[in-house]
Amino acid sequence: MQQYQTKHTTQPCGCSFIGVDYDQIIQIIQDGGVPLISVQEEAGRIYLKVEPRTLQSRYTAMSHVWCDGLGNPSANALPECQLAYIDRCLRQMPRDMESGEFSIGPLSIDWNRQCFRLHPEHSPPLFWMDTLCIPVKPEDAHLRTQAINQMASIYAAAVQVLVLDAELQQCSTESSASQILARIVCSAWMGRSWTLQEGVLARECVFQFADTALDPIHAWCLDGLRYFRSKSSSPQQQISFPPSGSAPQQAIYQALYNAFWDALHQDWKSSYRRDPPARSWRTGLGGSQASGKVSTLPTATGVGPARDARGLDAGDHFTMGLDANRRVKQLVDTWNELAHRSTTMPEDLHVIVANLLDFNADAVMGWGNRAEERMLAMMLSFEKLPVSLFWNSKGRRWDGGGRNGWVPVEPSKSALSASPVMDVREDGLRLDLEGGDGVETLLLSGRVDVKMQSVIRITMNGLHELTLLPQDSDRETPTFLANNGGNTLTLDDVVIFERALSDSQVSGVTRGALFRQSTSWQNQAENASGLRLIYICPLEVRQVTENDSTIDNSSYSIYNVRRIPTSHCIIVDYGT
């Protein structure tokens, strides 16, 4: 971090750094508030004005990639040339799509916030930027943490988020819409973990190019320009869209638009549709349709008349307000997206995860001293979880003992799927495998010694080889496993695969997990049977063919198996 160089807009440049009033930043954060910045000018020189966010504050949150040179680990300051550029970009932003705002002369009336203001061209626009608003001095580390933990509410409550990506800022928009989308989707900004949360939480995500700023989500749709009259002040006519008769060009554009839409998880937060209804006469009369005229991103908790004049404080956080099933998809999407992104500060990853999963980051970071404890607390706060968490073999998992070996420390490259799911109950994780996309549960004819065996084989529709993928802590035999979970009977182990081995379409490697039985039961009156299991480790399975060089079975333990119906009640223990 000591080698970091804050960049100027041009090289060489001899302009000086301009900083915020640091004491004022500190005081606002200590009071539980959020500092906002504006670039002011006096006698031909610019300076930064700091003010606390209020319920009436309309501001833009800045999003940038740290390595592009807009950070500063030494001071809450930026070069004068960069501040002038940021102010110019903010003044030329496309008008937001948020409903409830209208203009009377030089005034902009915001009905939702019950306030009025001068248009940005007549008054310095407010913005929030981490480089200027998060304390950097070592003695203020606790306030830095507090400010970082507020970022979900900061980005969710912003009217717009402006993305400053160094490569995009060098590109003109005088090209095709497909080229513009391709540049955004492949940009460095799209590859970072911090910027994922900033884009996902944004009401409107605007990208700065060399000649203008664009919000493709709201200005465009799958068919091209949205049919309602754009409120953007930026001309769109220089951007070409695929002609209606060119299927290949339309397919490319739509694939890129869908990738961009899905990366920002737009379905979580808006009634804007990627494929609005056909144009109708009502459009000309201002008819509001679900095509995308009204943003429905939920207001951040605390933005309302019940909160005092300071606006949100440190205890508030943003929430999407999703139901249990949609929260499973939220977890799966977040996990899979973070798997392909990086961060310069891995210790902050749990803040990002918490913000994206509707948790109060400040509370999450206060749970225990270990990453495993924070992830366990978040996982057990869900009503439902994806069963595919058990297949996680590419990342670190809980190593604190007990029955929590399935708990991830952080998202990994083992992709999750939204189905099947398991209910999180006080007595365990209850798996719902019926209709679970071919998930298969098998009872082995014995127990597997994880300490001594790394590969076993089973006979079912031929010969299959199971490679166990334990981490070091999985090879240690906890007391509750050594004594059969408190039972006097020795019960056979169980394996669960993400796909049925009998499926003729299954080829290559299939993921799964090994479990140990702690109890089993059968209720004749209710015609129900069940198993209570303890998670051991993930595994991978492949079919052994006649041409396989390892067809010799003499070196392997071979288990017969019996299929367990999906109607069986299966509960996986968790806890110490």
VOGU-3710 file (C-alpha; in Angstrom, 3 decimals, decimal comma):
1> mqqyqtkhtt> 0,000/0,000/0,000  2,963/2,346/0,637  3,891/2,152/-3,075  0,460/3,342/-4,213  0,555/6,344/-6,541  -2,481/8,608/-6,834  -2,747/9,663/-10,477  -3,411/13,014/-12,116  -5,695/13,359/-15,130  -2,689/14,043/-17,364
11> qpcgcsfigv> 1,036/13,443/-17,090  3,025/15,429/-16,235  0,834/17,567/-13,997  2,020/19,861/-11,248  -1,289/20,608/-9,534  -1,520/20,234/-5,779  -3,599/17,863/-3,684  -6,783/19,232/-2,133  -8,178/17,527/0,939  -11,324/17,551/3,018
21> dydqiiqiiq> -11,705/19,005/6,494  -10,564/15,826/8,246  -11,893/16,814/11,670  -15,321/17,425/10,174  -15,296/14,003/8,494  -14,389/12,402/11,815  -17,089/14,276/13,728  -19,843/13,310/11,277  -18,900/9,623/11,417  -18,602/9,722/15,217
31> dggvplisvq> -22,141/11,122/15,319  -23,341/8,138/13,281  -23,751/10,121/10,081  -22,416/9,987/6,540  -20,214/12,809/5,175  -20,994/14,173/1,712  -18,664/16,276/-0,435  -19,090/19,046/-2,986  -16,467/20,826/-5,072  -16,673/24,571/-4,449
41> eeagriylkv> -14,868/27,436/-6,175  -13,714/30,729/-4,721  -11,459/33,310/-6,340  -10,549/30,886/-9,098  -9,469/28,144/-6,681  -11,431/25,060/-5,749  -11,914/23,574/-2,313  -13,985/20,758/-0,807  -17,027/21,401/1,329  -18,164/18,694/3,776
51> eprtlqsryt> -21,698/18,306/5,083  -23,620/15,479/6,794  -26,174/13,475/4,857  -29,782/14,315/5,704  -33,138/12,926/4,660  -33,267/15,533/1,900  -29,776/14,850/0,517  -29,605/14,021/-3,181  -26,141/12,743/-3,945  -24,129/10,539/-6,281
61> amshvwcdgl> -21,939/7,724/-4,949  -18,668/7,273/-6,834  -17,444/3,798/-7,772  -13,913/3,219/-9,039  -11,225/0,556/-9,238  -8,508/1,230/-6,679  -5,662/0,382/-9,060  -6,819/3,073/-11,523  -5,212/5,686/-9,269  -8,187/7,439/-7,664
71> gnpsanalpe> -7,347/6,172/-4,192  -5,064/7,684/-1,573  -3,927/5,594/1,419  -2,092/8,547/3,009  -4,667/11,344/3,106  -8,294/12,126/2,338  -7,259/14,183/-0,658  -7,040/14,084/-4,462  -5,204/16,173/-7,054  -6,992/19,380/-8,044
81> cqlayidrcl> -7,213/18,169/-11,660  -9,067/15,003/-10,597  -11,519/16,948/-8,439  -12,247/19,351/-11,296  -12,850/16,368/-13,589  -15,165/14,671/-11,070  -17,158/17,879/-10,621  -17,479/18,252/-14,396  -18,694/14,654/-14,752  -21,269/15,113/-11,991
91> rqmprdmesg> -22,660/18,264/-13,594  -23,056/16,469/-16,936  -24,690/13,313/-15,564  -27,820/12,059/-17,328  -30,881/12,956/-15,316  -31,962/10,183/-13,005  -35,056/8,084/-13,694  -36,287/8,261/-10,105  -39,952/9,232/-9,997  -41,215/12,138/-7,922
101> efsigplsid> -38,885/14,838/-9,291  -39,962/17,650/-11,598  -38,638/21,051/-12,590  -39,923/24,586/-12,229  -37,534/27,048/-13,825  -34,083/26,668/-12,238  -35,499/24,608/-9,358  -35,812/20,850/-9,127  -38,649/19,711/-6,847  -38,124/16,326/-5,171
111> wnrqcfrlhp> -41,507/15,112/-3,965  -40,143/11,954/-2,305  -37,605/13,844/-0,206  -39,964/16,800/0,275  -37,365/19,339/-0,745  -36,248/21,492/-3,631  -32,828/22,383/-4,978  -31,137/24,218/-7,793  -30,339/22,173/-10,869  -26,786/20,740/-10,801
121> ehspplfwmd> -25,717/23,254/-13,431  -26,595/26,013/-10,941  -25,245/24,438/-7,732  -22,318/22,144/-6,844  -23,547/18,511/-6,847  -23,095/16,405/-3,725  -21,186/13,134/-3,882  -19,678/10,430/-1,684  -16,309/8,867/-2,460  -14,346/6,442/-0,327
131> tlcipvkped> -11,035/8,223/-0,950  -12,399/11,420/0,585  -14,967/10,150/3,086  -13,352/7,151/4,825  -10,733/8,136/7,459  -7,183/7,009/6,682  -5,255/7,804/9,876  -4,221/4,715/11,898  -5,615/6,169/15,125  -9,060/6,355/13,496
141> ahlrtqainq> -9,164/2,698/12,425  -12,393/2,108/14,375  -14,102/4,949/12,508  -12,755/3,611/9,231  -14,429/0,287/10,007  -17,653/2,073/10,921  -17,598/4,004/7,639  -16,925/0,870/5,587  -19,798/-0,912/7,297  -22,142/1,916/6,233
151> masiyaaavq> -21,432/1,452/2,544  -24,564/-0,570/1,824  -26,810/2,277/2,940  -24,559/4,837/1,227  -24,860/3,227/-2,202  -28,496/2,200/-1,810  -29,636/5,684/-0,769  -27,682/7,477/-3,512  -29,756/8,790/-6,397  -27,158/7,447/-8,839
161> vlvldaelqq> -23,803/5,672/-8,792  -21,169/7,008/-11,194  -18,616/4,441/-12,375  -15,149/5,769/-13,189  -13,214/3,030/-14,972  -9,914/4,154/-16,517  -10,346/2,178/-19,736  -13,978/3,162/-20,283  -13,053/6,815/-19,751  -10,760/6,566/-22,783
171> cstessasqi> -13,497/5,196/-25,051  -15,978/7,190/-27,111  -19,640/6,192/-27,324  -19,655/6,857/-31,076  -19,921/3,147/-31,758  -22,449/0,351/-31,613  -24,437/-0,471/-28,498  -22,943/-3,978/-28,594  -19,403/-2,584/-28,494  -20,288/-0,326/-25,570
181> larivcsawm> -21,846/-3,205/-23,616  -18,874/-5,452/-24,401  -16,497/-2,819/-23,025  -18,548/-2,531/-19,826  -18,944/-6,289/-19,315  -15,199/-6,869/-19,865  -14,020/-3,826/-17,899  -11,763/-3,984/-14,859  -14,643/-2,528/-12,842  -16,716/-5,647/-13,546
191> grswtlqegv> -13,964/-7,864/-12,147  -13,714/-6,510/-8,612  -15,582/-7,586/-5,482  -16,114/-4,110/-4,025  -17,544/-2,755/-7,262  -19,961/-5,690/-7,460  -21,732/-4,561/-4,302  -21,648/-0,938/-5,425  -23,260/-1,786/-8,753  -25,801/-4,196/-7,295
201> larecvfqfa> -26,910/-1,756/-4,600  -27,130/1,159/-7,032  -30,542/2,480/-7,983  -29,063/3,663/-11,262  -25,556/2,720/-12,391  -24,065/5,310/-14,756  -20,802/4,671/-16,646  -18,521/7,536/-17,602  -17,070/7,401/-21,118  -14,757/9,868/-22,846
211> dtaldpihaw> -17,583/11,927/-24,334  -20,615/11,256/-22,134  -22,057/9,152/-19,313  -24,505/6,304/-19,978  -27,000/4,253/-17,973  -27,659/1,330/-20,362  -29,976/-0,487/-17,946  -32,563/2,290/-17,900  -31,915/3,948/-21,261  -31,850/0,713/-23,277
221> cldglryfrs> -33,652/-2,630/-23,317  -33,360/-5,917/-25,213  -34,877/-4,322/-28,310  -32,680/-1,200/-28,288  -33,653/2,208/-26,910  -36,528/2,159/-24,458  -39,568/3,570/-26,168  -40,381/6,249/-23,592  -38,701/9,618/-24,093  -35,332/9,468/-22,363
231> kssspqqqis> -34,734/12,101/-19,684  -31,018/11,858/-20,358  -29,333/15,031/-21,516  -26,739/12,927/-23,335  -27,411/12,385/-27,045  -28,107/8,785/-27,976  -28,255/9,200/-31,741  -24,544/8,464/-32,247  -25,038/4,969/-30,786  -26,137/2,376/-33,329
241> fppsgsapqq> -28,370/-0,562/-32,428  -28,738/-3,823/-34,381  -31,146/-3,482/-37,313  -34,386/-5,411/-36,919  -33,554/-7,717/-39,822  -30,156/-8,840/-38,534  -30,671/-11,846/-36,274  -26,939/-12,474/-35,579  -26,301/-8,853/-34,531  -29,449/-8,819/-32,399
251> aiyqalynaf> -28,386/-12,064/-30,702  -24,980/-10,597/-29,811  -26,508/-7,397/-28,448  -29,130/-9,264/-26,409  -26,546/-11,678/-24,962  -24,399/-8,740/-23,825  -27,373/-6,831/-22,425  -28,523/-9,918/-20,501  -25,005/-10,475/-19,128  -24,860/-6,850/-17,973
261> wdalhqdwks> -28,380/-6,982/-16,492  -27,629/-10,204/-14,614  -24,247/-8,984/-13,344  -25,964/-6,029/-11,660  -28,781/-8,323/-10,446  -31,323/-5,879/-11,766  -34,173/-8,322/-11,099  -33,546/-7,881/-7,358  -34,296/-4,215/-7,272  -36,504/-2,795/-9,998
271> syrrdppars> -39,710/-3,257/-11,950  -37,843/-2,174/-15,069  -38,031/-5,015/-17,540  -35,291/-5,999/-19,916  -38,013/-6,712/-22,512  -40,691/-4,000/-22,149  -44,116/-4,409/-23,797  -44,643/-3,153/-27,303  -45,148/0,576/-27,778  -48,737/1,688/-27,262
281> wrtglggsqa> -50,776/4,878/-27,549  -50,671/5,182/-23,739  -46,942/5,896/-23,915  -47,542/9,189/-25,648  -49,899/10,229/-22,860  -47,369/9,448/-20,178  -48,883/6,088/-19,279  -46,765/4,315/-16,699  -46,197/0,671/-17,547  -44,045/-2,053/-16,072
291> sgkvstlpta> -41,673/-1,387/-18,944  -39,492/0,641/-16,698  -40,691/4,123/-15,853  -40,796/3,607/-12,105  -37,827/2,373/-10,115  -38,929/0,234/-7,182  -35,625/-0,338/-5,422  -36,674/-0,421/-1,747  -35,662/2,559/0,315  -32,761/1,957/2,672
301> tgvgpardar> -33,891/1,282/6,222  -34,169/4,560/8,101  -34,853/6,854/5,149  -38,253/8,029/6,250  -40,042/10,513/8,475  -39,356/8,459/11,618  -35,605/9,183/11,348  -34,268/12,483/12,652  -32,622/15,135/10,538  -29,291/13,308/10,362
311> gldagdhftm> -30,694/10,698/7,983  -29,333/7,186/8,367  -26,957/6,438/11,185  -24,500/3,627/11,856  -27,266/1,274/12,983  -29,178/1,447/9,718  -28,602/-0,839/6,786  -30,041/-1,502/3,378  -32,287/-4,491/2,706  -33,857/-5,818/-0,471
321> gldanrrvkq> -36,831/-7,235/1,447  -36,834/-10,565/-0,421  -38,778/-13,666/0,614  -37,041/-16,909/1,651  -36,900/-18,443/-1,839  -35,612/-15,288/-3,492  -33,006/-14,928/-0,759  -31,669/-18,361/-1,722  -31,230/-17,074/-5,268  -29,645/-13,933/-3,831
331> lvdtwnelah> -27,099/-16,072/-1,968  -26,411/-18,260/-5,014  -26,004/-15,283/-7,353  -23,742/-13,445/-4,914  -21,577/-16,515/-4,310  -21,172/-17,342/-8,004  -20,452/-13,719/-8,933  -17,820/-13,208/-6,207  -16,095/-16,428/-7,278  -14,832/-14,645/-10,386
341> rsttmpedlh> -13,948/-11,322/-8,777  -10,955/-10,150/-6,797  -10,288/-7,612/-4,064  -7,154/-5,796/-2,977  -8,303/-6,117/0,639  -9,442/-9,727/1,321  -10,125/-8,885/4,964  -13,059/-6,744/3,785  -14,716/-9,599/1,864  -17,183/-10,367/4,656
351> vivanlldfn> -18,362/-6,756/4,602  -19,136/-7,170/0,899  -20,906/-10,489/1,473  -22,939/-9,024/4,336  -23,994/-5,994/2,310  -25,047/-8,106/-0,671  -27,011/-10,547/1,499  -29,098/-7,968/3,380  -27,144/-8,126/6,639  -25,991/-5,224/8,766
361> adavmgwgnr> -22,254/-5,317/8,046  -21,415/-3,601/11,324  -23,238/-6,316/13,264  -21,719/-9,124/11,176  -18,165/-7,898/11,704  -18,849/-7,849/15,437  -19,796/-11,548/15,511  -16,825/-13,455/16,876  -13,177/-13,068/15,986  -12,983/-15,583/13,145
371> aeermlamml> -14,226/-15,512/9,570  -15,868/-18,919/10,093  -18,001/-17,562/12,926  -19,224/-14,651/10,814  -20,156/-16,905/7,912  -21,871/-19,382/10,253  -23,935/-16,563/11,751  -24,977/-15,364/8,293  -25,743/-18,851/6,970  -27,916/-19,776/9,950
381> sfeklpvslf> -29,820/-16,498/9,600  -31,345/-17,714/6,331  -34,664/-19,560/6,385  -33,500/-21,742/3,496  -30,077/-22,627/2,113  -28,954/-24,348/-1,104  -27,993/-28,001/-0,638  -25,100/-27,334/-3,029  -23,184/-25,762/-0,114  -22,265/-29,356/0,752
391> wnskgrrwdg> -20,413/-29,744/-2,587  -18,019/-26,867/-1,819  -14,540/-28,310/-2,336  -12,581/-25,338/-3,686  -12,539/-23,044/-0,671  -11,705/-23,100/3,015  -14,427/-24,378/5,306  -15,139/-24,322/9,031  -12,306/-25,917/10,999  -13,465/-25,092/14,504
401> ggrngwvpve> -14,736/-28,575/15,284  -18,308/-29,665/15,893  -20,869/-30,313/13,183  -20,210/-27,182/11,137  -17,735/-28,583/8,620  -20,008/-27,573/5,721  -19,842/-23,850/6,599  -17,692/-21,906/4,096  -15,177/-19,323/5,233  -15,763/-17,307/2,051
411> psksalsasp> -17,281/-17,805/-1,418  -15,233/-20,159/-3,561  -15,113/-21,293/-7,181  -17,391/-24,267/-6,378  -20,548/-22,968/-8,035  -23,820/-23,067/-6,109  -27,238/-23,918/-7,564  -30,567/-22,622/-6,272  -32,231/-26,048/-6,174  -32,690/-28,185/-4,143
421> vmdvredglr> -32,884/-26,339/-0,837  -32,834/-27,181/2,856  -34,805/-25,544/5,650  -32,756/-24,066/8,482  -34,374/-25,253/11,715  -33,341/-25,342/15,323  -32,991/-29,129/15,171  -30,904/-29,150/11,981  -30,900/-28,591/8,228  -33,924/-30,363/6,747
431> ldleggdgve> -33,276/-31,306/3,118  -36,058/-31,016/0,554  -34,829/-33,328/-2,215  -38,122/-34,015/-3,969  -37,999/-32,375/-7,353  -34,384/-31,500/-6,689  -33,047/-31,699/-10,244  -31,953/-35,329/-10,002  -30,166/-35,233/-6,621  -29,478/-38,776/-5,439
441> tlllsgrvdv> -28,933/-40,158/-1,911  -27,207/-43,523/-1,415  -26,640/-45,635/1,691  -23,199/-47,274/1,714  -22,618/-50,802/2,957  -20,315/-49,675/5,739  -18,283/-46,742/6,977  -15,476/-44,828/5,298  -12,251/-44,159/7,184  -11,494/-40,624/6,042
451> kmqsviritm> -8,101/-40,739/7,774  -6,931/-43,736/5,775  -8,950/-43,619/2,556  -8,937/-40,926/-0,116  -10,572/-42,964/-2,889  -13,315/-45,580/-2,663  -15,510/-47,319/-5,213  -19,192/-48,175/-5,293  -21,190/-50,576/-7,429  -24,303/-49,044/-8,917
461> nglheltllp> -25,145/-49,143/-12,606  -21,552/-50,154/-13,078  -18,497/-49,133/-11,120  -18,003/-45,572/-9,861  -14,983/-44,030/-8,162  -15,435/-41,552/-5,324  -12,568/-39,179/-4,537  -12,879/-37,731/-1,037  -11,856/-34,072/-0,716  -11,396/-33,434/3,004
471> qdsdretptf> -9,407/-30,577/4,472  -7,083/-31,366/7,364  -9,715/-30,778/10,040  -12,069/-33,272/8,331  -9,548/-36,080/8,909  -9,640/-35,560/12,661  -12,274/-37,738/14,286  -14,415/-35,656/16,656  -15,747/-37,276/19,796  -19,328/-37,268/18,555
481> lannggntlt> -18,249/-39,251/15,466  -15,992/-41,631/17,337  -18,847/-42,682/19,631  -21,398/-42,960/16,787  -23,095/-39,709/17,679  -24,117/-41,096/21,047  -25,652/-44,286/19,620  -24,734/-47,826/20,537  -25,406/-49,019/16,964  -22,863/-48,595/14,184
491> lddvvifera> -24,737/-47,026/11,271  -23,576/-46,964/7,664  -22,386/-43,820/5,919  -24,436/-41,912/3,364  -23,444/-40,090/0,183  -25,508/-37,454/-1,610  -24,777/-36,560/-5,236  -25,912/-33,458/-7,101  -27,052/-35,673/-9,992  -28,286/-39,248/-10,219
501> lsdsqvsgvt> -25,575/-41,675/-11,307  -28,184/-43,555/-13,318  -28,800/-40,510/-15,509  -27,558/-41,438/-18,971  -26,763/-37,791/-19,683  -24,368/-37,562/-16,743  -20,738/-37,764/-17,817  -17,448/-36,590/-16,415  -17,231/-35,606/-12,763  -20,245/-35,269/-10,464
511> rgalfrqsts> -20,034/-33,463/-7,131  -21,326/-34,789/-3,845  -20,689/-35,126/-0,120  -20,086/-37,844/2,471  -22,179/-37,987/5,637  -22,256/-40,123/8,778  -25,519/-41,309/10,256  -26,206/-40,307/13,825  -29,744/-41,753/13,994  -32,396/-43,263/11,752
521> wqnqaenasg> -36,089/-43,822/12,323  -39,246/-45,208/10,786  -42,755/-44,127/11,729  -45,176/-46,835/10,595  -48,242/-44,814/11,587  -47,238/-41,866/9,426  -45,588/-44,058/6,782  -42,463/-41,945/7,090  -38,773/-42,733/7,356  -35,847/-40,498/8,066
531> lrliyicple> -32,133/-40,101/8,618  -30,181/-37,711/10,795  -26,737/-37,097/9,331  -23,454/-35,393/10,179  -21,472/-33,780/7,363  -17,989/-35,242/6,797  -16,506/-33,804/3,577  -17,173/-33,063/-0,103  -16,322/-35,557/-2,822  -16,269/-36,072/-6,575
541> vrqvtendst> -17,482/-39,166/-8,416  -16,787/-40,475/-11,896  -17,657/-43,684/-13,695  -14,941/-46,313/-14,116  -15,084/-47,697/-17,663  -13,634/-50,859/-19,161  -10,950/-48,776/-20,847  -9,920/-47,164/-17,574  -6,283/-47,843/-16,701  -7,258/-48,120/-13,024
551> idnssysiyn> -9,905/-50,807/-13,499  -8,048/-53,027/-11,022  -10,073/-52,978/-7,795  -7,517/-54,614/-5,520  -6,308/-51,265/-4,162  -9,762/-49,909/-3,361  -12,485/-50,513/-0,820  -15,668/-51,333/-2,717  -19,084/-50,580/-1,221  -22,471/-51,806/-2,267
561> vrriptshci> -25,106/-49,097/-2,129  -28,840/-48,742/-1,711  -30,806/-45,819/-3,050  -32,721/-43,784/-0,459  -36,022/-42,388/-1,789  -36,273/-38,611/-2,079  -39,387/-38,828/0,100  -37,183/-39,736/3,083  -36,820/-37,026/5,703  -33,119/-36,131/5,891
571> ivdygt> -31,814/-33,790/8,582  -28,178/-32,689/8,765  -26,926/-31,641/12,190  -25,090/-28,395/12,800  -23,577/-26,822/15,897  -20,844/-27,753/18,329
//
